[in-house]
Amino acid sequence: MINVGLLGAGRIGKVHALAIGAHPGSRLGAVSDVVAGNAEQLAAEHGCVARKSEEIIADPSIDAILIATSTDTHSDLIEAGIAAGKSVFCEKPVDLDLKRAKACLQVTANKSDSIMIGFNRRFDQSFAEVKRAADAGEIGQRELLSITSFDPAPPPLDYIKVSGGLFRDMMIHDLDMVHFIMGDLPESISATGTSIVNPEIGAAGDVDTAVATLRFSDGRLAVIKNSRRSVYGYDQRLELLGSEGLLQVNNVTENQVVKSSKEGITGSKPTYFFLERYMPAYETEWAAFVDAVANNTAVPVTLNDGVAALAMAEAAAKSASEGVPVTLADVL
Ligand SMILES: NC(=O)c1ccc[n+]([C@@H]2O[C@H](COP(=O)([O-])OP(=O)(O)OC[C@H]3O[C@@H](n4cnc5c(N)ncnc54)[C@H](O)[C@@H]3O)[C@@H](O)[C@H]2O)c1
């Protein structure tokens, strides 16, 4: 049984607390948060104690830490956890700053395979099946990957301001999916963004709607479309065109009923947001981490993968601000 310390009791911390508690091989030992009351409330809900992050990291009875704090704290906490001999699971992105993330990779170099980064979409049953089928050659050569990823509504401006911006905070999931499904990193990225959902997001220096095209050295392509607003729910679709066929993932909807009438044919909306859409993926992701810790094997999504995704996000952000394609090797 792995005793886990959860750092950060916000939106995603609460999701992870559920996954830790639901797994027979892990238990939630302690929770921290810098905002008074947050950790106490979550700890009370899960029958564990609220403590400071430093106390949890220093506690020899804690085997693993799960970092679900604000992004600007991730590298520091990863390094502190590794220095204290813990297994580490850290939410994406590794950091706001690519240089800081690369320094974290250097400091923890011989432990990179034991630091897991929370790219939960790799564990979604449908996306994982696309990867399996593509790797098995079932649609021939992978040629064009298209990802649609729209959030139902923007997060609060206070979150936007500390998030690192759409490319590092939101598109990073899709950039990692490109890496995962195409099995390779792109050579160059072109991106453009705008703030048409909420001008205040633009005033805060961010965008809320963006498109990126990624080009691989052998000519393969990928396209990502992002928006912080889709009034019909969380839109998460993917399409992979290969030389021998097509793999498609459509939205998970609230129910499977299709009503046909004189007015037309209607069905239900996609599920509302990440908790509803990806809870099974968070559980599978956590199970993969517990397996790796219990068997002392490499985690399936490493710190290296996290740094690669952040480099792609950095390239996309640079391309959007400068209006030219950016070669990944120039930022990595
Ligand atoms: N994988 C996913 O699907 C997913 C979804 C949402 C968020 N995230 C990531 O998770 C992280 C947190 O996002 P969120 O939406 O939960 O944000 P949030 O603001 O709701 O929660 C973050 C919490 O961390 C606390 N905190 C900050 N510094 C701390 C520290 N040093 N020690 C302890 N607590 C600290 C804050 O007080 C806050 O309660 C971000 O990096 C975000 O990118 C991932």
The ligand as an SDF file (V2000), in Angstrom:
LIG
                    3D

 44 48  0  0  0  0  0  0  0  0999 V2000
   -4.5110   17.1120  -16.0850 N   0  0  0  0  0  0  0  0  0  0  0  0
   -5.5900   17.8690  -16.0680 C   0  0  0  0  0  0  0  0  0  0  0  0
   -6.6060   17.5300  -16.6430 O   0  0  0  0  0  0  0  0  0  0  0  0
   -5.5750   19.1710  -15.3090 C   0  0  0  0  0  0  0  0  0  0  0  0
   -6.7880   19.8260  -15.0710 C   0  0  0  0  0  0  0  0  0  0  0  0
   -6.7630   21.0090  -14.3380 C   0  0  0  0  0  0  0  0  0  0  0  0
   -5.5510   21.5080  -13.8630 C   0  0  0  0  0  0  0  0  0  0  0  0
   -4.3910   20.8670  -14.1300 N   0  0  0  0  0  0  0  0  0  0  0  0
   -3.1010   21.3900  -13.6390 C   0  0  0  0  0  0  0  0  0  0  0  0
   -3.0890   21.2320  -12.2210 O   0  0  0  0  0  0  0  0  0  0  0  0
   -2.5040   22.3580  -11.5880 C   0  0  0  0  0  0  0  0  0  0  0  0
   -3.5110   22.9660  -10.6230 C   0  0  0  0  0  0  0  0  0  0  0  0
   -4.6280   23.3930  -11.3610 O   0  0  0  0  0  0  0  0  0  0  0  0
   -6.0530   23.6020  -10.6610 P   0  0  0  0  0  0  0  0  0  0  0  0
   -7.0030   23.8520  -11.7510 O   0  0  0  0  0  0  0  0  0  0  0  0
   -6.3380   22.5350   -9.6760 O   0  0  0  0  0  0  0  0  0  0  0  0
   -5.7710   24.9800   -9.9060 O   0  0  0  0  0  0  0  0  0  0  0  0
   -6.4220   25.5010   -8.5520 P   0  0  0  0  0  0  0  0  0  0  0  0
   -6.0410   26.9450   -8.4720 O   0  0  0  0  0  0  0  0  0  0  0  0
   -7.8540   25.1070   -8.4670 O   0  0  0  0  0  0  0  0  0  0  0  0
   -5.6480   24.6530   -7.4240 O   0  0  0  0  0  0  0  0  0  0  0  0
   -4.3030   24.8190   -7.0950 C   0  0  0  0  0  0  0  0  0  0  0  0
   -4.1820   24.7820   -5.5880 C   0  0  0  0  0  0  0  0  0  0  0  0
   -2.8000   24.7250   -5.2120 O   0  0  0  0  0  0  0  0  0  0  0  0
   -2.6320   25.5210   -4.0410 C   0  0  0  0  0  0  0  0  0  0  0  0
   -1.2090   25.8220   -3.8970 N   0  0  0  0  0  0  0  0  0  0  0  0
   -0.4470   26.7150   -4.5780 C   0  0  0  0  0  0  0  0  0  0  0  0
    0.8460   26.6240   -4.1840 N   0  0  0  0  0  0  0  0  0  0  0  0
    0.9190   25.6330   -3.2420 C   0  0  0  0  0  0  0  0  0  0  0  0
    1.9790   25.0460   -2.4760 C   0  0  0  0  0  0  0  0  0  0  0  0
    3.2320   25.4690   -2.5920 N   0  0  0  0  0  0  0  0  0  0  0  0
    1.6670   24.0340   -1.6010 N   0  0  0  0  0  0  0  0  0  0  0  0
    0.3890   23.6100   -1.4680 C   0  0  0  0  0  0  0  0  0  0  0  0
   -0.6590   24.1390   -2.1730 N   0  0  0  0  0  0  0  0  0  0  0  0
   -0.3910   25.1190   -3.0500 C   0  0  0  0  0  0  0  0  0  0  0  0
   -3.5560   26.7190   -4.2780 C   0  0  0  0  0  0  0  0  0  0  0  0
   -3.8780   27.3830   -3.0640 O   0  0  0  0  0  0  0  0  0  0  0  0
   -4.7740   26.0430   -4.9170 C   0  0  0  0  0  0  0  0  0  0  0  0
   -5.7340   25.6390   -3.9630 O   0  0  0  0  0  0  0  0  0  0  0  0
   -2.0760   23.3060  -12.7060 C   0  0  0  0  0  0  0  0  0  0  0  0
   -0.7040   23.1050  -12.9600 O   0  0  0  0  0  0  0  0  0  0  0  0
   -2.9190   22.8710  -13.8930 C   0  0  0  0  0  0  0  0  0  0  0  0
   -2.2580   23.0960  -15.1270 O   0  0  0  0  0  0  0  0  0  0  0  0
   -4.3840   19.6960  -14.8210 C   0  0  0  0  0  0  0  0  0  0  0  0
  1  2  1  0
  2  3  2  0
  2  4  1  0
  4  5  1  0
  4 44  2  0
  5  6  2  0
  6  7  1  0
  7  8  2  0
  8  9  1  0
  8 44  1  0
  9 10  1  0
  9 42  1  0
 10 11  1  0
 11 12  1  0
 11 40  1  0
 12 13  1  0
 13 14  1  0
 14 15  2  0
 14 16  1  0
 14 17  1  0
 17 18  1  0
 18 19  2  0
 18 20  1  0
 18 21  1  0
 21 22  1  0
 22 23  1  0
 23 24  1  0
 23 38  1  0
 24 25  1  0
 25 26  1  0
 25 36  1  0
 26 27  1  0
 26 35  1  0
 27 28  2  0
 28 29  1  0
 29 30  1  0
 29 35  2  0
 30 31  1  0
 30 32  2  0
 32 33  1  0
 33 34  2  0
 34 35  1  0
 36 37  1  0
 36 38  1  0
 38 39  1  0
 40 41  1  0
 40 42  1  0
 42 43  1  0
M  CHG  2   8   1  16  -1
M  END
$$$$
